[in-house]
Amino acid sequence: MVRIRNPKDFWSGVLFVAVGIGALVLGSKYTLGSAARMGPGYFPRMLGILLVVLGGVLALRALATVGPPVPRFRWWPTVLVLGSVVVFGLIVQTVGLALSTLLLILVASAASPEFRWKEALVAGVVLATLATAVFIVGLKLTLPIWPRFA
C-alpha cells in the first residue's frame, strides 16, 4: 500500500492535475493551431499539459518526502476574500473604481490574522491609484472613478 508522507504537497499536486484536466477539456473545443500560428486553444492546452505534469511530479514527490500535515481549513478568510471580490463587482459601477478598490483591499486584508488597519489603508490607496492609472488612463475603460452624486 502506498503511504502519503507529505499530504500538503500531495493534495496540491492533485489540485494542479484537476485544474490542468479542466483546462484541457475546455481548451479542446477550440482549434489548436501551431507554435508559429497559435489558435485559440493553444494556450489553454499547453497550460493544461504543464499543470498536469507539474501536479503529477508534485504528487509523486509527496510519496517520497516527509512533510507537515494539511492544516484545518478555515472558512472565514475564504468567505471574506471571495465576498470582497463579489461586492467589488456589484458596486464598482455605482461607487466608482477608486472607492470600490479601497473597500476590496480593506475587506480582503481583514482575512489575515496579521491584519493592521493602517497598512491595509495605505495598500488600498496605492492599489486604487494604480488601478485607476492602468484601467482608466492606460486602457481607457469607461468605469467611473468616483461615485456620482445627483
N, C-alpha and C positions, 0 to 999 in steps of 0.2 A: 504494500500500500504506500502511496506517495504521501509524504508529510510536508505541509506548507510550513516552512521555517521563518518566512518573512511575510506575514499577512498584508502589511501595508503595500509592499511592492507587488505582491500577487494580485490584490484587488485593483490596484492602479493599472496593472497590465491588462486585466480583464476588461476594465472600463475603456482603455485605449483600443482594444480589439473590437469591442462593441461599437464604439463611435466610428472606427475605421470601416467596419462592415456596413454601418448605416450610410457612410459617405459613398461607399462602393455601390450600394443598392440605389441610392438617389442619383448618383452620377451616371449610372448605366442607362438612364433614359435619354442622355444627351450624346451627340456624336463626339468621338474621341479625338480625331484628327491625328497629327503627328507632332513631334517635338519642334519642328520648324514651323508648322501651321496648326497651332493648338485649337481644338474645338472647345465648345462649352463644357464638355465632360472630361477634359484632360486633367484640369486641376483637382476636381473632387476625387477622381480615380487615383491619381498619384498620391494625393494626401491620404486617401483611404488605405492604400497599399503601405505607405510609410507608417501609418498608425497601427495597422495590423502587425507589421513586422516588429516595430518598437514595443508594442504591447506583449507580443509573444516572447520576445527576448526578456523583457522585464518580468513576466510571469514565470518563465523557466528559471531565470536567475534567482527568483524568490524561493525556489525549491532547494537551492544550494547554500544560500547565505542566511544568516540569522539576523533577525530584526525585531523591532518592537511590535506589540500587538496593535490592532486598529483601535483608536480611541473611541469612546462612546460618541455617537452622533448627537450634535447639538442643533435643535430645530430653530431656536430663536435667532441666532445670527443669519441663518439661511432665509428666514422669513423677512428679516429687516433688509437684507441686501436685495433680494428679489422684489420685495414690496416697494423699495425706494425706486427701483427701475420702472416698475409698473406705474407708480404715481408720477414719475417724471414724464412718461409717455402720455399720461392723461392730462397733465396740467401745462405742458410746455407751450401750447398754442395760446392759452389764456394768461398765464403768469409770466411768460417770456423765458427765453433761454437762460439768461443770467441767474434769475432767482430760482428757477427750477433746477439748474445745475447745482447751485449752492445747497438747496434742500436735499438733493440726491446725495451729495457728498457728506453732509451732516448726518443724515439718517443711516447711510451705509457705514460710515465710520463708527457710529454708535454700536455696531455689531461686534466690535473688537473689545476684548477685556482691557486693552491699553488705551481706551478712548480718552482723549482730552479735548475739551471744547475749543480752546484757543488754537491748537494745532489743526483741528478739523475745520475751523472757520478760515484760517489762513489758506489751507489747502483748497477749500471750497472757492474762495475768492480767486485764487490763482487759476484753478481749473475752469471756473466760469469765464474768466477773462480769456483764457486760451481757447475755450470752446467758441466764444464769440468771435475771436480773431480768425479761427480756422473756418467755421461754418458760415458765418455771416459775411465777413470781409473777404476771406480767401475763396470759398466755394460759392459765395453769393446766394445762399439759401434764403428763402423768404420767410424765415421764422422771426417772430417779434423778439426783440432783445429784452424789453421791459413790458410790464402789464399796461394795457390801455385803460385809462380811467375816463369813462364817458359821462 
